[in-house]
């Protein structure tokens, strides 16, 4: 039996409140006066959850699969009130589609993708905010540029008239101390700011490691399960 939407909104509100408390506590512990932007990851969840989140004061949502995201974004009741972050690995042949609806792409990790996005945006007559995804795992194929090549990729993005470089993004590898991973990301971010001083965003931290990300300067946190739960376990 499907639960009423009021029950779902209450469930989301509880997860959101708990997550915001965690973020505020982490900021206090880290001696930070600023609060990172919370991006609620809505992958595998219905478009109605986005409307609930918007009503609860969330303005940033994250999606990681083009086909799902494109359909879902089209259903958002007040699209102008929501910033859509594409956070998943992006295939070059999907660049044109994502360029049409995303406000920010977090997963730029190779020159070919830079060129594909720029070409699509030129046709659409729009600009797009992007972040360079950095590979902290040392495992090619998992997404992200080698940290040693991040500056070169940043220069390529900066040279485009259609892309606005905002900063960096990374996922802490499984089995690795997230503090060490995010400390390394902070170092890469420092290097990229020498190429693009305005690229101040650090997108890092998820449900399980957001405190470590806050300690190492994350400006944007990507949290899904802690707020929305698992779709597989919802009735």
GUBAZA-79780 format. One record per residue (C-alpha): x, y, z; residue in one letter. Coordinates in steps of 0.05 Angstrom, whole numbers, plus 5000, padded with zeros to 4 digits. Layout:
<rs>
R    px    py    pz  residuo
R     X     Y     Z        a
...
</rs>
This chain:
<rs>
R    px    py    pz  residuo
R  5000  5000  5000        x
R  5027  5068  4980        x
R  5036  5117  5037        x
R  5007  5188  5032        x
R  5054  5242  5008        x
R  5047  5277  5075        x
R  5081  5218  5108        x
R  5137  5219  5057        x
R  5149  5294  5068        x
R  5153  5283  5143        x
R  5204  5227  5132        x
R  5246  5272  5087        x
R  5241  5329  5137        x
R  5267  5285  5193        x
R  5327  5261  5152        x
R  5341  5332  5128        x
R  5340  5360  5199        x
R  5387  5306  5224        x
R  5435  5318  5166        x
R  5435  5393  5176        x
R  5451  5382  5250        x
R  5510  5337  5230        x
R  5536  5391  5183        x
R  5530  5446  5234        x
R  5564  5404  5287        x
R  5620  5386  5239        x
R  5630  5460  5222        x
R  5635  5478  5296        x
R  5684  5422  5308        x
R  5726  5446  5249        x
R  5723  5519  5271        x
R  5686  5540  5209        x
R  5636  5597  5209        x
R  5610  5581  5139        x
R  5561  5525  5124        x
R  5573  5483  5061        x
R  5519  5479  5009        x
R  5478  5415  5016        x
R  5463  5379  4951        x
R  5410  5326  4963        x
R  5423  5267  4917        x
R  5356  5246  4888        x
R  5379  5189  4843        x
R  5331  5129  4845        x
R  5278  5172  4879        x
R  5214  5200  4847        x
R  5208  5270  4822        x
R  5157  5283  4877        x
R  5214  5279  4927        x
R  5246  5340  4894        x
R  5181  5379  4904        x
R  5181  5358  4978        x
R  5254  5380  4985        x
R  5240  5447  4952        x
R  5182  5459  5001        x
R  5231  5442  5058        x
R  5280  5495  5035        x
R  5328  5453  4993        x
R  5350  5488  4929        x
R  5403  5440  4904        x
R  5392  5368  4880        x
R  5440  5318  4849        x
R  5429  5265  4796        x
R  5478  5217  4765        x
R  5444  5182  4706        x
R  5425  5222  4645        x
R  5362  5184  4624        x
R  5333  5186  4694        x
R  5354  5258  4707        x
R  5327  5286  4642        x
R  5258  5256  4654        x
R  5257  5276  4727        x
R  5279  5348  4716        x
R  5223  5357  4666        x
R  5173  5341  4721        x
R  5198  5390  4774        x
R  5140  5436  4791        x
R  5182  5500  4800        x
R  5245  5487  4759        x
R  5271  5557  4768        x
R  5276  5546  4843        x
R  5321  5485  4837        x
R  5395  5480  4818        x
R  5407  5413  4784        x
R  5477  5383  4795        x
R  5498  5326  4750        x
R  5545  5286  4794        x
R  5555  5220  4758        x
R  5605  5196  4708        x
R  5587  5228  4642        x
R  5594  5193  4575        x
R  5614  5238  4518        x
R  5554  5217  4478        x
R  5509  5241  4534        x
R  5542  5310  4540        x
R  5491  5345  4494        x
R  5433  5318  4534        x
R  5462  5338  4602        x
R  5482  5406  4576        x
R  5409  5419  4561        x
R  5382  5413  4632        x
R  5439  5412  4683        x
R  5460  5476  4719        x
R  5526  5446  4744        x
R  5566  5385  4721        x
R  5612  5357  4775        x
R  5645  5303  4733        x
R  5689  5336  4680        x
R  5750  5291  4677        x
R  5778  5290  4606        x
R  5791  5337  4547        x
R  5743  5300  4501        x
R  5686  5314  4550        x
R  5705  5387  4555        x
R  5701  5393  4480        x
R  5635  5355  4476        x
R  5602  5399  4529        x
R  5628  5463  4498        x
R  5602  5444  4429        x
R  5533  5427  4457        x
R  5530  5491  4497        x
R  5550  5533  4436        x
R  5490  5504  4399        x
R  5445  5518  4459        x
R  5472  5589  4469        x
R  5485  5579  4543        x
R  5542  5572  4593        x
R  5550  5517  4645        x
R  5584  5514  4712        x
R  5631  5454  4718        x
R  5677  5421  4767        x
R  5737  5377  4752        x
R  5729  5308  4781        x
R  5793  5283  4812        x
R  5810  5209  4818        x
R  5835  5195  4888        x
R  5834  5119  4880        x
R  5890  5109  4829        x
R  5843  5062  4791        x
R  5834  5083  4719        x
R  5763  5075  4693        x
R  5728  5095  4757        x
R  5721  5167  4736        x
R  5764  5227  4751        x
R  5828  5258  4725        x
R  5895  5239  4753        x
R  5912  5293  4805        x
R  5977  5307  4767        x
R  5938  5325  4705        x
R  5884  5367  4739        x
R  5918  5434  4726        x
R  5923  5420  4651        x
R  5850  5401  4647        x
R  5832  5464  4686        x
R  5868  5506  4634        x
R  5828  5474  4579        x
R  5762  5489  4615        x
R  5782  5561  4628        x
R  5798  5570  4555        x
R  5726  5553  4536        x
R  5676  5609  4525        x
R  5619  5563  4547        x
R  5645  5530  4610        x
R  5654  5565  4677        x
R  5704  5529  4722        x
R  5678  5527  4794        x
R  5726  5480  4828        x
R  5737  5406  4841        x
R  5699  5344  4860        x
R  5719  5276  4886        x
R  5694  5213  4920        x
R  5734  5183  4977        x
R  5755  5113  4955        x
R  5727  5054  4994        x
R  5774  5028  5047        x
R  5814  5092  5049        x
R  5816  5141  5106        x
R  5770  5197  5081        x
R  5811  5249  5119        x
R  5872  5231  5078        x
R  5832  5230  5013        x
R  5800  5297  5025        x
R  5866  5328  5047        x
R  5895  5308  4980        x
R  5835  5337  4944        x
R  5845  5403  4981        x
R  5916  5404  4954        x
R  5892  5394  4883        x
R  5841  5449  4894        x
R  5897  5496  4915        x
R  5934  5481  4850        x
R  5873  5494  4807        x
R  5860  5561  4840        x
R  5928  5583  4814        x
R  5899  5571  4744        x
R  5830  5598  4760        x
R  5826  5639  4825        x
R  5750  5640  4822        x
R  5747  5563  4824        x
R  5733  5559  4898        x
R  5684  5501  4903        x
R  5704  5434  4934        x
R  5649  5382  4924        x
R  5664  5326  4972        x
R  5631  5284  5026        x
R  5570  5240  5026        x
R  5526  5208  5078        x
R  5581  5168  5110        x
R  5640  5216  5109        x
R  5613  5287  5108        x
R  5648  5305  5173        x
R  5716  5290  5143        x
R  5698  5331  5082        x
R  5679  5390  5125        x
R  5745  5385  5162        x
R  5782  5392  5096        x
R  5745  5451  5067        x
R  5687  5422  5028        x
R  5641  5476  5003        x
R  5589  5428  4975        x
R  5565  5362  5006        x
R  5528  5309  4966        x
R  5481  5271  5012        x
R  5426  5223  4991        x
R  5412  5161  5033        x
R  5417  5197  5100        x
R  5360  5243  5079        x
R  5318  5203  5030        x
R  5332  5132  5051        x
R  5338  5074  5003        x
R  5286  5069  4949        x
R  5289  4993  4954        x
R  5264  4995  5026        x
R  5207  5044  5016        x
R  5135  5020  5016        x
</rs>
